[in-house]
Amino acid sequence: MSNKARTEAMTTTASDDRDALKIRRREPDLIRAAGEGDLARVRKLLDAGVDPMAHHARTGQCALIEATRAGAYHCVRELVARITATEADAQARNAEERGAALSAPSPGAWKDRHNPHHKFEAQLEGALSAAANEGFHYCVEALLPALPTRRISVAQKAMQIAAYNGHTACVEVLLGVCRSYAPHDALAAAAGGGHPECVKLLMTIEGALDTSRSLITPLMLAASGESDECVRLLLPHSDPNAQGHDGQTALCLATTHECFRALLPHTDTALCDHDGNTALMVFSKAGNVECVRALLPRSDVAAKNEDGQTALDLAQNAACAEAIAADKATSADERRAALDRFCPTQSSVERRDRMPEAFALEERALLDVVAQSAMAIRSHASSQPDANAIRPVIEHGLVQAEAHTSPQSTSGANKMNETTSDVSLVPPPDLSDEPSLTAGRRRGLRL
C-alpha cells in the first residue's frame, strides 16, 4: 500500500472514530428525551445513528426503561421497533459471517459479535417490570410482542409485580401470554398485597389455588397481609387447616382482628406448629388478649408445647395471663404461679388491680378452705367441748388454708394461728350461705 493510500485510510478511520464519538456523546440525550416522553427528539436522535439500546455507563439507565417509567407509550413503541430492526440486522450479519467462517479453507473459531439479544432482553425485562409496577398496561401491550417465547418467565415476574400492586388491567394483559404458567404465584402476590379485584380475576384461572412447593397458600398470605376481604373471598375455596412449612395455619398468621374472626369458626384450634404451639399459645405469646379470649372456649389450656410450656407460661402480659388464669380449666397451682409472676410485690392490692378475676378465684379458694375448717370446728365442738380437742382441728384447717394461699395470705394465716388460744367454745357461725372474706369477719370469724 502506498503512503497516499495509507494516509487516506488513516484519515477515514479517524473521521469515523470522531463521528462515532459524537454519536456516543448523544446517547445521554436519547435517554433524557425518552424519560421526558419527547417522541420527536427521540426519533431525531435515532435517525442520527444513536444506538436505541445505549445505556448510561455510570447510572445504568437506558432509553427503553426510562420511557416506560414515564409512561411514554409512543416512545416505547418507537424504541421497541428500532431495537427489533437492529436485532434483525445483527442476526443477518451473524449468519453471513458464520457461513463465511465455516466455508473458509481453515475455519477458525466463530464468535457471535453482533448479537444484541442479551442486552435487549435485559432491558426488556426491566421495562416490563417497571410498567407492571406503575400500572401502565398500554406500555405492557407495546413491550410484550418483542418478548421471546423462551423468556416467558419475564412475563410471569411482571404479572406477579402487577398483582401485588393491584394493577388489574396489567394482569389481564399479561394473562394473555402466561395464563398457563404458574398462576398460583400471581394469586399469592395479589392476596398478600390485599387486592380483592386481582384476587377475583386470578381465582378463575385453573391451578391458581394450588398449594406451592413452599406450602404457602394464598389464604395464608391474605391473612398475614391484613386483607379481610381477600380472606373472605378465598376461604370458601381454600383449606383453612392447611399448614405452612413451619406448621402454622392461616389463623396463626392473621394480623388483624377481622381476619382472625373470619378464620376462627373454620379452623381446628388444636393444630400445632413444628414447635408444638397451638393457636392459643401463639397469640398468648404475642400478647393479643382479644384473640386469647376468643380462643379459650375452643382450646385446651393445659396443652404443652415441645418445651413443656402452656399458654399461661407463654403469656407476655398480665392481660393474657389474667384471661387464661381465670379459665375454669386452669389449675390452682398455675393460677398462683401467674399471680406471682405478674404481681411480684405479693401485694393484695396489686393482685386485685392487675389480675382481678384470677385474684377473686384465688380468694374464693381460700374462703372455701376456711369455711370447711369452720364446719369441722363446729362438729368437734358439739361432740367434745374441750379447747385442747378443738386445737388440732384448727391447726389442720390452717395448714390446708396455708397450702392454698400466696405468701401474703400465709402471713395472715400465721397471725390467725397466734390467736387460736382466744377461740371461744361457742360453735362458729355457718359461712356456707355467705362465702366472702368480709362476711366472715362481720359474722365473728377471727381471721
C-alpha positions as CSV (number, residue, x, y, z in Angstrom):
1,M,0.0,0.0,0.0
2,S,1.3,3.4,-1.0
3,N,1.9,6.1,1.5
4,K,-1.0,8.1,0.0
5,A,-3.4,5.2,0.4
6,R,-2.3,4.6,3.9
7,T,-2.8,8.2,4.8
8,E,-6.3,8.2,3.3
9,A,-7.2,5.1,5.2
10,M,-5.9,6.6,8.5
11,T,-7.9,9.8,7.8
12,T,-11.0,7.9,7.1
13,T,-10.6,5.8,10.3
14,A,-10.1,8.9,12.4
15,S,-13.1,10.6,10.8
16,D,-15.2,7.5,11.6
17,D,-14.0,7.5,15.2
18,R,-14.8,11.1,15.6
19,D,-18.3,10.5,14.2
20,A,-18.8,7.5,16.5
21,L,-17.6,9.6,19.5
22,K,-20.1,12.3,18.6
23,I,-22.9,9.8,18.4
24,R,-21.9,8.2,21.7
25,R,-21.9,11.6,23.3
26,R,-25.5,12.0,22.3
27,E,-26.7,8.8,23.9
28,P,-27.5,10.5,27.2
29,D,-29.6,12.9,25.2
30,L,-31.6,10.0,23.9
31,I,-32.1,8.6,27.4
32,R,-33.2,12.0,28.6
33,A,-35.6,12.6,25.8
34,A,-37.1,9.1,26.3
35,G,-37.6,9.9,30.0
36,E,-39.3,13.1,29.1
37,G,-41.6,11.5,26.5
38,D,-40.2,13.7,23.7
39,L,-41.1,11.5,20.7
40,A,-39.8,14.0,18.1
41,R,-36.4,14.3,19.7
42,V,-36.2,10.5,20.2
43,R,-36.8,9.9,16.5
44,K,-34.3,12.6,15.5
45,L,-31.6,11.1,17.7
46,L,-32.3,7.6,16.4
47,D,-32.2,8.8,12.8
48,A,-28.8,10.3,13.6
49,G,-27.5,6.9,14.4
50,V,-27.7,6.8,18.2
51,D,-28.0,3.2,19.5
52,P,-31.5,2.6,20.7
53,M,-30.1,0.2,23.3
54,A,-27.5,2.6,24.6
55,H,-27.2,2.9,28.4
56,H,-25.5,5.3,30.7
57,A,-22.2,3.9,31.8
58,R,-22.4,5.3,35.3
59,T,-26.1,5.0,36.3
60,G,-27.0,2.1,34.0
61,Q,-30.1,4.0,32.7
62,C,-31.4,3.1,29.2
63,A,-33.9,4.8,27.0
64,L,-36.4,1.9,26.9
65,I,-36.7,1.7,30.7
66,E,-36.8,5.5,31.2
67,A,-39.6,5.8,28.6
68,T,-41.6,3.0,30.3
69,R,-41.2,4.6,33.8
70,A,-42.5,7.9,32.3
71,G,-45.5,6.1,30.7
72,A,-44.4,7.4,27.3
73,Y,-46.3,4.8,25.3
74,H,-45.3,6.3,21.8
75,C,-41.6,6.5,22.8
76,V,-41.8,2.9,24.0
77,R,-43.3,1.7,20.7
78,E,-40.7,3.6,18.7
79,L,-37.8,2.2,20.7
80,V,-39.1,-1.3,20.5
81,A,-39.4,-1.1,16.7
82,R,-35.9,0.3,16.3
83,I,-34.4,-2.3,18.6
84,T,-36.2,-5.1,16.8
85,A,-34.9,-3.8,13.5
86,T,-31.3,-3.5,14.9
87,E,-31.6,-7.1,16.2
88,A,-32.7,-8.4,12.8
89,D,-29.8,-6.7,11.1
90,A,-27.4,-8.2,13.7
91,Q,-28.8,-11.6,13.1
92,A,-28.3,-11.3,9.4
93,R,-24.7,-10.2,9.8
94,N,-24.1,-13.1,12.2
95,A,-25.5,-15.6,9.7
96,E,-23.3,-14.2,6.9
97,E,-20.1,-14.2,9.0
98,R,-20.8,-17.6,10.3
99,G,-21.3,-19.0,6.8
100,A,-18.1,-17.4,5.7
101,A,-16.2,-18.7,8.7
102,L,-17.4,-22.3,8.2
103,S,-16.7,-22.3,4.4
104,A,-13.1,-21.0,4.8
105,P,-10.3,-23.4,4.0
106,S,-9.1,-23.2,7.6
107,P,-12.2,-22.4,9.6
108,G,-11.4,-20.7,12.8
109,A,-13.5,-20.1,15.9
110,W,-16.6,-18.1,15.1
111,K,-17.8,-15.6,17.6
112,D,-21.3,-14.0,17.7
113,R,-20.1,-10.4,17.8
114,H,-23.2,-8.6,16.7
115,N,-26.0,-10.4,18.6
116,P,-27.7,-7.8,20.9
117,H,-30.0,-10.5,22.4
118,H,-28.6,-10.4,25.9
119,K,-28.7,-6.6,26.2
120,F,-32.2,-6.3,24.7
121,E,-33.7,-9.0,26.9
122,A,-32.2,-7.5,30.0
123,Q,-33.7,-4.0,29.0
124,L,-37.0,-5.6,28.1
125,E,-37.2,-7.4,31.5
126,G,-36.5,-4.1,33.3
127,A,-39.1,-2.2,31.2
128,L,-41.8,-4.8,31.7
129,S,-41.2,-4.8,35.5
130,A,-41.3,-1.0,35.5
131,A,-44.6,-1.0,33.5
132,A,-46.2,-3.6,35.8
133,N,-45.1,-1.7,38.9
134,E,-46.5,1.6,37.7
135,G,-49.7,0.0,36.2
136,F,-49.0,1.2,32.6
137,H,-50.9,-1.5,30.8
138,Y,-50.5,0.2,27.5
139,C,-46.8,0.1,27.8
140,V,-47.0,-3.6,28.7
141,E,-49.0,-4.1,25.5
142,A,-46.2,-2.4,23.5
143,L,-43.5,-4.5,25.1
144,L,-45.0,-8.0,25.0
145,P,-44.7,-8.6,21.2
146,A,-40.9,-8.2,21.5
147,L,-40.6,-10.8,24.2
148,P,-39.1,-14.1,23.0
149,T,-41.1,-17.2,23.8
150,R,-38.2,-18.7,25.7
151,R,-38.3,-15.8,28.2
152,I,-41.9,-16.3,29.3
153,S,-40.6,-16.2,32.9
154,V,-40.1,-12.4,32.4
155,A,-43.8,-12.0,31.8
156,Q,-44.6,-14.2,34.9
157,K,-42.4,-12.0,37.1
158,A,-44.1,-8.9,35.7
159,M,-47.6,-10.4,36.4
160,Q,-46.6,-11.0,40.0
161,I,-45.5,-7.4,40.3
162,A,-48.7,-6.1,38.8
163,A,-50.8,-8.4,41.0
164,Y,-49.0,-7.4,44.2
165,N,-49.6,-3.7,43.4
166,G,-53.3,-4.3,42.4
167,H,-53.0,-3.3,38.7
168,T,-55.8,-5.5,37.4
169,A,-55.5,-4.1,33.8
170,C,-51.8,-5.1,33.6
171,V,-52.7,-8.6,35.0
172,E,-55.3,-9.0,32.3
173,V,-52.8,-8.1,29.5
174,L,-50.1,-10.4,30.9
175,L,-52.5,-13.3,31.3
176,G,-52.7,-13.4,27.5
177,V,-49.2,-14.8,27.3
178,C,-48.7,-16.6,30.7
179,R,-52.2,-17.9,31.6
180,S,-51.0,-21.5,31.9
181,Y,-47.7,-20.7,33.7
182,A,-47.7,-20.8,37.5
183,P,-50.9,-18.7,38.1
184,H,-50.6,-19.6,41.8
185,D,-47.7,-17.1,42.3
186,A,-49.7,-14.2,40.9
187,L,-52.7,-15.1,43.0
188,A,-50.5,-15.3,46.1
189,A,-49.0,-11.9,45.3
190,A,-52.5,-10.4,44.9
191,A,-53.6,-11.9,48.2
192,G,-50.5,-10.8,50.0
193,G,-50.9,-7.3,48.6
194,G,-54.5,-7.2,49.7
195,H,-56.2,-6.5,46.3
196,P,-59.6,-8.2,46.0
197,E,-60.2,-7.3,42.4
198,C,-57.0,-9.0,41.3
199,V,-57.9,-12.0,43.5
200,K,-61.3,-12.3,41.9
201,L,-59.7,-12.3,38.4
202,L,-56.9,-14.8,39.2
203,M,-59.1,-17.2,41.2
204,T,-60.8,-18.1,37.9
205,I,-57.5,-19.5,36.4
206,E,-57.1,-23.2,36.7
207,G,-54.4,-24.2,39.2
208,A,-54.3,-20.8,40.8
209,L,-55.5,-22.1,44.2
210,D,-53.0,-25.0,44.3
211,T,-50.5,-25.1,47.2
212,S,-47.0,-24.0,46.2
213,R,-43.9,-26.1,46.9
214,S,-43.2,-23.9,50.0
215,L,-46.7,-25.0,51.4
216,I,-47.8,-21.3,51.5
217,T,-51.4,-20.8,50.4
218,P,-52.9,-17.6,49.1
219,L,-55.2,-17.7,52.2
220,M,-52.2,-17.6,54.5
221,L,-50.8,-14.6,52.6
222,A,-54.1,-12.8,52.7
223,A,-54.4,-13.3,56.4
224,S,-50.9,-12.0,57.0
225,G,-51.5,-9.2,54.5
226,E,-54.2,-7.6,56.6
227,S,-56.9,-8.0,53.9
228,D,-60.1,-9.4,55.5
229,E,-61.9,-9.0,52.2
230,C,-59.4,-11.3,50.4
231,V,-59.7,-13.8,53.2
232,R,-63.4,-13.9,52.8
233,L,-63.0,-14.4,49.0
234,L,-60.5,-17.2,49.4
235,L,-62.0,-19.0,52.4
236,P,-64.8,-20.9,50.5
237,H,-62.2,-22.2,48.0
238,S,-59.3,-22.9,50.4
239,D,-58.4,-25.3,53.3
240,P,-58.2,-23.2,56.4
241,N,-56.4,-26.0,58.2
242,A,-53.6,-26.2,55.7
243,Q,-50.2,-25.8,57.4
244,G,-47.2,-24.0,56.1
245,H,-43.6,-25.0,56.1
246,D,-43.4,-24.1,59.9
247,G,-46.7,-25.8,60.7
248,Q,-48.8,-22.7,61.2
249,T,-52.2,-22.2,59.8
250,A,-53.7,-19.1,58.3
251,L,-55.3,-18.4,61.7
252,C,-51.9,-18.2,63.4
253,L,-50.7,-15.8,60.7
254,A,-53.7,-13.4,61.0
255,T,-52.6,-9.8,61.6
256,T,-55.9,-8.1,62.1
257,H,-58.9,-9.0,64.3
258,E,-61.2,-9.0,61.2
259,C,-59.1,-11.7,59.5
260,F,-58.9,-13.6,62.8
261,R,-62.7,-13.6,63.3
262,A,-63.3,-14.7,59.7
263,L,-61.0,-17.7,60.1
264,L,-61.7,-18.8,63.7
265,P,-65.0,-20.7,63.0
266,H,-63.4,-22.7,60.2
267,T,-60.1,-23.6,61.8
268,D,-59.1,-26.5,64.1
269,T,-57.5,-24.7,67.0
270,A,-55.9,-27.9,68.3
271,L,-53.4,-28.0,65.4
272,C,-49.8,-27.4,66.4
273,D,-46.9,-25.9,64.6
274,H,-43.5,-27.6,64.4
275,D,-42.6,-26.4,67.9
276,G,-45.9,-27.8,69.4
277,N,-47.5,-24.4,69.8
278,T,-51.3,-24.1,69.4
279,A,-53.1,-21.0,68.2
280,L,-53.8,-20.1,71.9
281,M,-50.1,-20.3,72.6
282,V,-49.2,-18.2,69.6
283,F,-51.5,-15.3,70.5
284,S,-50.7,-15.6,74.2
285,K,-47.0,-15.2,73.4
286,A,-47.9,-12.3,71.1
287,G,-49.8,-10.6,73.9
288,N,-53.1,-10.3,72.0
289,V,-55.7,-10.6,74.7
290,E,-58.8,-10.3,72.5
291,C,-57.7,-13.3,70.4
292,V,-56.8,-15.2,73.5
293,R,-60.3,-14.7,75.0
294,A,-61.9,-15.8,71.7
295,L,-59.7,-18.9,71.6
296,L,-60.2,-20.1,75.2
297,P,-63.6,-21.8,74.7
298,R,-62.1,-23.7,71.7
299,S,-58.7,-24.6,73.2
300,D,-57.1,-26.8,75.7
301,V,-55.4,-24.5,78.2
302,A,-53.4,-27.5,79.7
303,A,-51.8,-28.4,76.4
304,K,-48.0,-28.1,76.3
305,N,-45.5,-27.4,73.5
306,E,-42.2,-29.2,72.8
307,D,-40.6,-27.2,75.6
308,G,-43.2,-28.2,78.1
309,Q,-44.8,-24.8,78.3
310,T,-48.5,-24.0,78.4
311,A,-50.3,-20.9,77.0
312,L,-50.2,-19.4,80.5
313,D,-46.5,-19.9,80.7
314,L,-46.0,-18.2,77.4
315,A,-48.2,-15.2,78.3
316,Q,-46.3,-11.9,77.7
317,N,-48.5,-9.6,79.7
318,A,-50.9,-9.6,82.7
319,A,-54.0,-9.2,80.5
320,C,-53.4,-12.5,78.6
321,A,-52.3,-14.3,81.9
322,E,-55.5,-12.9,83.6
323,A,-57.7,-14.3,80.8
324,I,-56.1,-17.8,80.9
325,A,-55.8,-17.9,84.7
326,A,-59.5,-17.1,85.1
327,D,-60.5,-20.0,82.9
328,K,-62.1,-22.9,84.8
329,A,-59.7,-25.4,83.3
330,T,-56.6,-23.7,84.8
331,S,-55.3,-25.4,87.9
332,A,-54.9,-23.5,91.2
333,D,-51.1,-24.0,91.1
334,E,-50.9,-22.5,87.7
335,R,-53.1,-19.6,88.7
336,R,-50.9,-18.9,91.8
337,A,-47.7,-19.0,89.6
338,A,-49.2,-16.5,87.2
339,L,-50.2,-14.2,90.1
340,D,-46.6,-14.4,91.5
341,R,-45.1,-13.7,88.0
342,F,-47.1,-10.7,87.1
343,C,-47.6,-9.3,90.7
344,P,-44.0,-9.7,92.1
345,T,-44.7,-7.5,95.2
346,Q,-47.2,-10.0,96.5
347,S,-49.5,-7.2,97.4
348,S,-53.2,-8.0,97.5
349,V,-54.0,-4.5,96.2
350,E,-51.7,-5.1,93.2
351,R,-53.1,-8.5,92.5
352,R,-56.7,-7.2,92.7
353,D,-55.9,-4.3,90.3
354,R,-53.8,-6.2,87.7
355,M,-55.5,-9.6,87.7
356,P,-58.9,-9.1,89.4
357,E,-60.5,-12.3,88.1
358,A,-57.6,-14.6,89.0
359,F,-57.3,-12.9,92.4
360,A,-61.0,-13.4,93.0
361,L,-60.8,-17.1,92.2
362,E,-57.7,-17.4,94.5
363,E,-59.5,-15.7,97.3
364,R,-62.6,-17.8,96.8
365,A,-60.5,-21.0,97.1
366,L,-59.0,-19.7,100.4
367,L,-62.5,-19.0,101.7
368,D,-63.7,-22.4,100.8
369,V,-60.9,-23.9,102.9
370,V,-61.6,-21.7,105.8
371,A,-65.3,-22.5,105.6
372,Q,-64.6,-26.2,105.6
373,S,-62.3,-25.8,108.7
374,A,-65.1,-23.8,110.5
375,M,-67.6,-26.6,109.8
376,A,-65.1,-29.1,111.2
377,I,-64.6,-27.0,114.3
378,R,-68.3,-26.8,115.0
379,S,-68.7,-30.5,114.5
380,H,-66.0,-31.4,117.0
381,A,-67.1,-28.7,119.5
382,S,-70.5,-30.1,119.7
383,S,-69.2,-33.6,120.5
384,Q,-66.1,-32.7,122.6
385,P,-66.4,-29.2,124.2
386,D,-62.7,-29.2,125.1
387,A,-60.4,-26.5,123.9
388,N,-57.5,-28.9,123.7
389,A,-59.5,-31.2,121.5
390,I,-60.5,-28.4,119.2
391,R,-56.9,-27.1,118.7
392,P,-55.7,-30.0,116.4
393,V,-58.7,-29.4,114.2
394,I,-58.0,-25.7,113.9
395,E,-54.3,-26.4,113.2
396,H,-55.3,-28.8,110.5
397,G,-57.6,-26.2,108.8
398,L,-54.8,-23.6,109.0
399,V,-52.4,-26.0,107.2
400,Q,-54.9,-26.5,104.5
401,A,-55.5,-22.8,104.1
402,E,-51.8,-22.1,104.0
403,A,-51.4,-24.6,101.1
404,H,-54.0,-22.6,99.1
405,T,-52.6,-19.1,99.7
406,S,-49.8,-16.9,98.5
407,P,-47.0,-15.8,100.8
408,Q,-49.1,-12.7,101.6
409,S,-52.1,-14.8,102.6
410,T,-49.8,-17.2,104.6
411,S,-48.7,-14.4,106.8
412,G,-52.4,-13.7,107.6
413,A,-52.8,-17.4,108.4
414,N,-49.9,-17.2,110.8
415,K,-51.5,-14.3,112.5
416,M,-54.7,-16.2,112.8
417,N,-52.7,-19.1,114.3
418,E,-51.4,-16.8,117.1
419,T,-55.0,-16.0,118.2
420,T,-56.3,-19.6,118.4
421,S,-55.9,-19.6,122.1
422,D,-58.7,-17.0,122.2
423,V,-61.1,-19.0,120.3
424,S,-64.4,-19.4,122.2
425,L,-66.0,-22.8,122.7
426,V,-69.2,-21.3,121.2
427,P,-69.8,-23.1,117.9
428,P,-68.6,-21.0,114.9
429,P,-71.1,-19.4,112.6
430,D,-72.2,-21.2,109.4
431,L,-70.4,-19.4,106.4
432,S,-71.8,-21.6,103.6
433,D,-74.5,-19.0,102.8
434,E,-72.1,-16.0,102.7
435,P,-68.8,-17.1,101.3
436,S,-66.7,-13.9,101.3
437,L,-63.8,-12.8,103.5
438,T,-65.6,-9.6,104.6
439,A,-68.7,-11.5,105.6
440,G,-66.6,-13.9,107.6
441,R,-65.2,-11.1,109.6
442,R,-68.6,-9.4,110.1
443,R,-70.1,-12.6,111.5
444,G,-67.4,-13.1,114.1
445,L,-64.9,-15.3,112.4
446,R,-61.4,-14.1,113.6
447,L,-59.1,-14.1,110.5
